[in-house]
Amino acid sequence: MLFLTAFNYTVGIFSNEKDVVSSSIHSGRTDSRWARIAGPLFLTYFFRYTNVPHETVPELLKKSAHQIMDTMNCYISTLHADEMFFQYQGDLLHVEEIGGEPLTREPIQLDSLPFHLQVMADERGYFYELRYWENRFDSSQLELFLVAMEAVTRAMLDERSVRRLKKHLPQSLFPKHYYTTVGEVNEAAGYSLIPTVLADTKVKAYVFDETCRKQPLGAWGQLYIMDYPTEGYLDQITNPYGPGVLYQTGKTARILPDGSIDLLEQGGRTVIHEGIKGRHFLDLYRLETVLTAYEGIHHAEAYVRYAEKNQLVLTADIYGSEEPDQEKLHAYLAEHCEEALIPGEIRFIAEP
């Protein structure tokens, strides 16, 4: 219960979400002959952590314990491909013998899941073992996650306030002074988020949670830029960590362990398109940004449409009060986009 609660709480920190669900083992067994085909053969249950304002750690752990016992009465036996899977394997009952014979514990390893965190516990203490698919996860970020989870687990033993658990994360997870350049920020955004400033100008960036506290490396949050107004910024606040004014960009971002910046708005918007002219990576978000910057277009939606004769057509729906000149629009796109990113179809939808 302690480890599973700390696991979900830490997932909530990195996802910047107050409601987190993961799955854990109820009972069952594994069979290595079929693991890679059918998956592990056991029953599972869902565990949900919901952030409650002013909740104490004892209240949270008691609620977690009741939830685990209740959900075990209604379990499922299937797993989805991308679930965050948790397993605890310890001496819960401290059984030393069965039927008068000494008991020997056999550790069970699961190797068919994309993400599987196992906590082992015995008379020596406990340790973590994380197994994951390298083609889905960044090992450097997972290392940060484990450091954070261990800090949360230890803090739960003494800290009374759930809200203050995050304060126990080590400073090594937080960039004390994070600088990037205007060019790197604009490249990550796909347009001039910081306008009229030279690309090599250094800027200070922050990633905050909803209470304006810094998020650890690899964790999502709201992006703020210090002293340089950003395009369409939502708010400006006094820097809580020193001198300067922070501009809330309205973008969800994270600072990666390698020091680069990543924007959620870019995630999952790149599509692989293969045809006679070869393979191209279509950045739909970038196309939408370029279209929206054109005079008279309020906003745009880019997607790949399955068309006649089994063809995939890059399509853009543009919204505005008056339809733009198609030839001028195509010339504009040719100037700002590579050939593969110019839509095969552009549909105008009138807005008042």
N, C-alpha and C positions, 0 to 999 in steps of 0.2 A: 504494500500500500504506500509506504514512504517513497520507494524508488519510482513507482509508477506515477505518483502525483508529481514528483520532482521532474520526471521525464516530460509530462504534458505541460507543466509550468514553463519549462525551458523551451519547448517547442513554441509556446505562446510568445515568449520573449523574441525569438528569432523571426517568427512570422508576424509579429506585432498584432496578434489577435487575442481577444479575451475569451474565446470559446474554442477549445481544442479537443479533438476526438482521436484516439488511437486504439489499437486492438492488442489483445494479450491472450495468452493461452489459458483455456479453462482446464482441459484434460485431453489425454489421447497419447498417441505415439507417432514415431516417424519410421519410415521404411525406406532405406537408401535405394532400393531397387526402383522405386516409383517416384522419388522426391522430385526429380527434374521433369517429370511428365505431369504428374497430378498434384504436386505440392505436398507439404507435410500433412499427415493424416491425424489431425486433432481438432478439437472443438475450441472455438475462440469466443471472446466477448468484447464488446466495445467499452472503453473507459472515457469519460468526458470530464474535462476540467473547465469550469466557468469562473471567470474572475468576478468576485463580489466585493464591492467597496467596503473597507474597514473590517474585513474578515480577519480573524486570528488564525494562526497556523494550527493550533489544536482543533479549532472548529473545522478548518479545511480538511485535516487528516481524518477526523471523525466522519465527516460527510463522505470522504473518499472510501473509507472502510465500508460504510453502509452501502454505497453504490456498487462496490465490487461484489459484495455478498448478494445484493439484489439482482445484478445483471447476470450472475452465474445461474440464476433460475431460468433465464431466457437467453440461451447462447445460440450462436450460429456456427457453421462449420465451413464457411467459405472465406476467402481472402481476396481483396482487390489488389491489382498489380502494384499500386503505388502507396499502399498503406504503411504508416510508420508502425512497425511491429515491435512489441516489447515482450521479453520473457524473463521471469524471475525463477531461479532454480536454487533453492536453499532448503535448509532443514526446518521446515515450518512446524512439524510435529515432533522433531527430535526422536524419531523412532530408531532404536538401536538394533532391534531384532524382529523377525517375522516368523511365527510358528516355532519359537525356541531357537532358531538359527540366527547367527549374526547377519546384519544387513550390510550389503555393499552398494554404495551409490554409484550409478553410472551416468556421467555427463552426456547429454544428448546435444549434438551439434546439428543445426539446420543450415543448409547451404543453398536453398532454392528461392530465398526471398530477396527482393531488391534492397531492403533495409531491415536489419534484425539486430536489435540491441539486447544483449543477454547480461543479466546480473547474476553472478555466482556468489553464494554465501556458504561458509562452513565455519568450523571452529577457529580458523585462522583470521577470519574477517570476510571481506567481500572484494570483488573486482569486476570490472566491466569487460565485455567482449563485444565489439561491434563488427558485424559482417555486412558488406554492402557491395553493390555492383558498381564498378569503377566508371562504367559508361553513363551512369545516372547521377553520381554524387561527386563532389569535390572533397578530396580527403582533407585538405587544409581547413575547410569550413567545418567538417565533422569533428576535427580535433578541437576546434574552438567550442563546438557544441558540448563535447564531453567535459571540457574544463568547466564550462558554465554549469552543467548539470551536477557535477561533483560539488561545486560551490553552493548550489541551491540545496542539495541533499544535506550537506553539513550544517547549513544555516538553519534548516528546519528543526534541528535538534535543540536550538536555543532561542532563535528569533520568535517573537510573539506575533508580529504583524506580517501578514502575507504581502502587503504593499511594500514593505521594507526588504523583502527577500532579495530583490534586484540589487540593493545597495551592497550586498555581500559578494557580488561578482568581482574578481580581481581586476586591478587597473590594467593588466596586460591585455585585456580584451577590448580596451577602449583606446582609440587614437587620441593622445592628449592634445596635440595641435595638428589637425589634418588640413594640409594644403593640396590643392589641385590647380589646374589651369583653366582659363576660360575656354580654351579650345577643347579640352577633354570633357568639360561639362556640356558644351554645345554638341560635341560629337555623340555623347551618350544620349542626349535629348533628341537628336536628329534634326535640330534646327537651332537658331540663335536664341537660346534661353537667356543668356546674358548678352544683350545687344550692345553695339557701339563700343566694345572694349577689345583691345588687341588680344589675339588668341593665346599668346605666351604670357599674359598677365596672370600672376598667381592670385588665387582667391582662397579664402577659408570657408570650408563647407562643414555643415553639421547634419547629422541624421538623428531626429528626436522621436520619442514616442508621444502619445497624446498629452502627457504632462510636461512636455518640453525637457525631458531628461534624455541624455545621450544614449543611443543604442550601441551595443557592442559590435565589434567587427562582424560582418556577415549577416547582421540582423536588419530587417526592413523597418522603415520609418519615414517620417516626413522630411524632405530635403529643404534645408535653409542655406542661403548664401549670405555671407557677411559683407556689408558695406556697398554691395553692387546690386541695384534694383534689377530684378529679373522680369522677363516678359510676362505680363499678366499676373504678377505676384498677388497672393491672396491676402497677405497681412505683413506687417513689419513689427518686430518686437525688440526690446532691449536684450542684448546678449546676456544670458544668465551666467555665463562662464568667464566674462571679462568685458573689456570695452568694445564698443561697436554696435551696429544695428543689423539685425538678421531679417532677411526677406524670405517669407514662406513661399516656395515655388509652386506648391500644389502638386508636386511630384512625389511619388513613393520611390525611395532609393535605399541602397545599402552600400557600405564601404567594404570592399572585398579584402581578404587577407593580403593580397599582393599590392594593395594601395590604390587600385582602380575603383571607379565608381560605376554602379550598375543601377539602371532605372527600370522599375517594374513595368512601366508603360511599353517598354521595348520587348518584354518577355513573351515568347510564343507568337510573335507577329512576323517571323521570318519563315517563308514557305519555299521549299525546294521545287523548282519547276524544270522539267526535262522535256526537250523537244528536239527537232532536227538540228537546231543551232547549238545544242549542248545543254549543260546543266547550269541553272542560274538560281541564286538565292534572292528571293524577292522580299524586300523589307517593306511590308505593308504599312507599318506605322510611319516610316519615312515618306512614302508616297502620299499618305493622308496629310502629313505636315506640309509637304510641298504644295499640294492642292489647296489647302486651307489658306496658305499665304497669298494665293492669287486673288486679285481684287474681285469682289462680288461673291466669292464662295464662302459661305458661313462655316460649314464643316463638310467633311468628306468621309466616306467609308469605303475601304478597299478590301477586296476579297477575290478568291479564285472560283470561278463558276464552271460547273460541269455543263458543257454546251452540246450542241448537236454534233453527230459524227464522232462521239467519244473524245471531244477536245476540251481541254481545260483553258479557260480564257480569263486573263487578269482583267477584273472589272472594277470600276470606281463609280460609286454613287456620290454626286455632288449636290449640295443643297444651297439655295440662294434665292433672292427675290427676282433675279433676271438671269436667263440662260446666257453664259458667256459665248463669245465667238469661238467656234471649235478649232478653226485654223490657228488663231492666236494662242489658244490654250495648248494645242499640240506643240507649237513652236516653243512655248514657255517650258513645257515638260521636257522637250528635247534638250533644252539648255541646262536644266537642273537635275535631270535623271539620266541614268544609262538606258540604252535602248530597251533592255529586257524589262525595265520597270515602267515603261510607258504603257498604260492600259490598252487592251484591245477593244474595250468598250467603255464609254463614259456616259453615264445616265444622269440627266438633270432632273432634280425634283424641286419644284417650286415651294418656297416658304414665304409667308407674309413678312 
